[in-house]
Amino acid sequence: MKYFIIINLHAGGANAKKVWPDIQKQLAAAHADYQTAYPNHAVELAEQALSEIDTANQTDAVLIAAGGDGTLHETLLGCQHYYRTHQNDHPVPIAFLPVGSGNDFARGLKIPLHWEKALADILTQSAAKTINVGHYTDLDHHSEGFFTNNFGIGFDATVVHLANHSSLKSHQFFGQFSYMAAILNVIIHFKGFKTEILPGNMPKVTFDNTFLLTTTDIPYFGGGINIVPSASVFDDHLDLVVVEKTSLWQLILFVSMIFLKRHLRLKFIHHYHEKELFIKTNGNRLGQIDGEELGERTFNLKLDTVKYPFWIR
């Protein structure tokens, strides 16, 4: 097996850079055949790796995204870009080595969060599994994209924005608390917005005071928050959660109930499980995809899933 490793040395508050020599030692001990790329942009590096694999007619290759959820997102995006113009019935599978700070994809697929065990699993894995990844079409700009975790507008996107720009984010120990600090800030100051939802073949639903709107393919978001416990990449449906902004105490109740996995029972929370979703917002809102900021804009989206092979147990 030939492994192509795309490692983000800045992931996890530079934790990836710290453990990289140990990762190399474990690869050497396993006599693994690998080559490494240190990304400025994992999208281009994934495309370059796939081009090299095709040129060499390599039939037993695996791309390893080593970093956080953002590194995995860019690696998937590079693969999808490449195969959009290079038809292949057997695309190169992606493995994930979690050395970032969020690692929600690893949690959702029960990939060990300790890199030593995760790498051992990758090196002893013998076949890929096909999973469903999120796919969206921007109906206003006629563009598309993909996500392994979730696409959020409003609350979670604002949390991501504040957490990414927090001084805690880059700290090796306190980085994990940057999300919690951002959540408290947003609960107090966030203002709701109008959203139109068309879930599958159901009638259109309008929410005038949306607080959180996230479409997810896995149970977790925001660094381990279990937003939809039943979500699965092996299901070709997406899960949409809409939370209406109510009183401060109800929002605190919402956050509290998340940790008990009972939040979807609350009356001001709406959960949809559909193969296809249409979402439209009014005015400019912050968006995020797999923890990466999309900026502030109006969203008019169609969301569904596509299949891609991953090197997982």
N, C-alpha and C positions, 0 to 999 in steps of 0.2 A: 504494500500500500504506500502511495506517495501522498504526503500531507503538505498542503500549502497554508502556512500560518500567517494570518493578518493580525498583528498584535498592536493594540493601542497602549503604548507605554504610559500614557497619562491617565488611563482609566483608574477609577477607585482612589482618587487623590494620589496618583503616581504609585499606587500599590502594585500595578502591573510591572512597572520598571523594577521595583524591589524584588519581586519574585521571579522575574524572567530568567536570571541565571540558574535558579533551581529547576525551572521548567525545562531548560536546555539540558540539565543534568539528567532529568527523568527521561527525556527523549533519547539521550545518548545511551542510557542504561537499557532502554527497550530496543536499541538498535533501529530506531525509527528513521525512515527516509523522509526528510523534510527540507523545506526551504522557507525563509522568513521574509516578510515585508513589514516595514514600519510605516504605518499610514499617516500621510497628511489628509488623505481622503480615501477611505476604504472602498468607495464605489469604484473608482478607477482601478485600484489594485485588484479588486475581484475580477473586473473585466480583463485586466492584463493576465491574471493567473489562468482564467478560462481560455484565453487565446493561446497561451503557452501550452496548456493541457491538450487543446485540440491539435495544435501544430505537431506535438510529440505523439499524438494518437494515444495518449495516456488513458487507459480504461479503468484504472483502479485508484483514482484520485479523490481526495477529500479536502474541502476548504475548511480551515479552522478559524473562526472568528474569536479572537482572544481579547477580551475587554469587557465592556458593559453592554447594556441593551442597545445603546446607540451604535456601537461597533457592529453588532449583529445586524441591526437595521440597515446600515450602509452596505454591508456585505451582501445581504439579500437583494438590496436594490441594484447593486452592481451585477449580480447574477441575472436578475430579471431584465435589466437593460441589455446584457449580452445576448441572452436567448431570444430577445425580441427580433434580433437581426441574424441570429445564427440558430437555425432550427436543429434541435437535438432531442431525440426520443428518450435519452437517458442523461438528463442534466447532472452535473457534479453535485453531490450532496454537501450540505453545510453542517459542521459541528460547532458547538458553542462551548468555549472554555471561559467560565465566569470569573473574571478578575476585576470587575467593575464595582460600583457602589450600589446599583439598584438590583440587577440580576433577576428581574421578574420573570423573564422567559425561563430561566433555569428553575425557578420555583414552580412555575406552571407545568413544566414537563418532568419534574422530579430529577433534574440533573443536579448532582452533588454541588453544593455551594463552595466546598473546599476544592481548590483547583487540583490538588494531588489525585483525589478520587475521580474527579471529572476527567482528567487527562488519562488516567488508567482505563476508564470506561471507553474513551475514544479509541485508544490504542488496541483495545481488545474487542471492539465492536466489529462484526463481520458483514453487516448489511445495513442499508439505509431504510428508514420508514418514511412513507409519504404522509405529510400533514397538510392541513389547510392553513394558509396564511391570509391575512386581511388584504383586500384590494379595494382601492377607491378611485372614482372618477370625479374630477372637478368639472361640473357641468357648465360652469361659466367660462373657464379658461381652456376647456377641452384637453386636459392633461390627466395623468393617472399616477398612482403610486401604490406602495405596498407597506404592510406593517405586520410584525410578528406578534406584537403585544396589543396595543390599543391606539385609538384615535380619539382624542379628547378635545372638547371645546368648553371654555368657561372655567369652572372651579379647578379641575386638575391641570389644565393648561396654565392657569395663573400660578398654581402651586409650583409647577415645573419652572416657570419663568423666574419666580422669586427664589426657588431653591438653587437654580443654576447660577444666579447672580449673588448668592449668599456667600459671605466669607467662610461659612462652615463647610461649603461644598467641597473645597479642595483639601480639607483637613483629613488626615488618615483615620483618626478615631472619631471625630465629631461629624464627619461627612454624612453618616447615616441619620443624623438628627436634623439635617437641613430641611428635609421634607416635613418633619413634624412642626418645626418652627414656621415654615411657610403655610402649612395648613391652618394653624391658629390665626395667622395674620389674615388669610383670605376669609375665614369664617366671619371675622369681625367686619371687614371692609368691603366684601364683594357685593356688587349690585347685579340683580337678575336681568335676563334678556329674553326676547321672544324667539321661539323656535317652532318650526313646522316639521312634523315627522310623518313619513309615509312608510309604515312597517309592512313590507311584503304586499299582500293583496288586501290588507285591512284599510279602512277609511283613514283619511288624513286626520292627524291630531295636532292641535295647537297648544303650546304652553307659553303663557304670557310672561312668566317670571322664572325662567330656567336658571338654576344655580349650577348644576353639574350635568354634563352631557358627555358620556363616554361610550364608545363602541369598542368592545374587547373580544379577543380571540382566546384569551387565557384568564384564569381566575384573578390574577393580581395586577395592580398598578401602583405607581407612586412608591416603589421600594418596599413591597411586601404587604400592601393593603389588599385584603381579599374582597374585591368588589363584586365578583360574581363566582361564588364557589363552584357552580356547576359548569362553567365555561370550559371548553375543550378544543384543542387543535385537531382532534380526530373527528370532530363534528363539522359538517360543512355549513353550519349556521354561525351567525355572529350574535353577540349579546349586546343590547343597547340598554343603558341605564340613564334615566332622566330623573333628576332630583329638582323639585320645585323649591324656590327660596321661600322659607316661612320665617318663623321667629328664631331668634338666636338660640333659644333653649331647644327648639326642635332640631336645629342643625347640630347642636352639641349631642342631642339624642342620636341623630343619624351617625355621627362619627363614633359614638360609644357603641351603637348596635353593630357597626361594621366588625368590631373585634369579637362580637358574639355570633357573627354570621347570621344575624336576624334582621338586618336592615332592609331587605327587600320586602318585608311584610308591612313596612310603614306606609301610611296612606298617601304621603306626598312623594313617594318614590315609585317610578314606573319602569318595569322591566319587560323588554321585548327580546324574543329569541327567534330570529328570522334568517332566511337565506339571503335576503336582499332588503336593503334599507335605503330610504331617501331622507336627507336631512338638509334643512335650509334655515339659516339664521338671519336676523335683521341687524344691520349695523356692523361695525368692526368689532371682532372678538378675538381673544388670544386662542391659539390652537396649539396642540402638541401631538406628535406621533412618535411612539416608542421612546418617550422622554426627550425628544428633540423638538425644539421650538419651531413653530411655523410662522410666528409673527402675528400681527393683529390684522384681521380682514373679515370680510363677509364670506360665509361658507354656503355652497350649494352642491351637495355631494350625493353620489350613488355609491353604496358600499356593498361588497359581496366578498367571496373568498376564491382563491385559486390554490392549486396543489403544488407542493415542492418537496423534494426529498431532503430529509435531515438525518444526520448520523447520530442517532439516539437509540437508547435501549427501549 
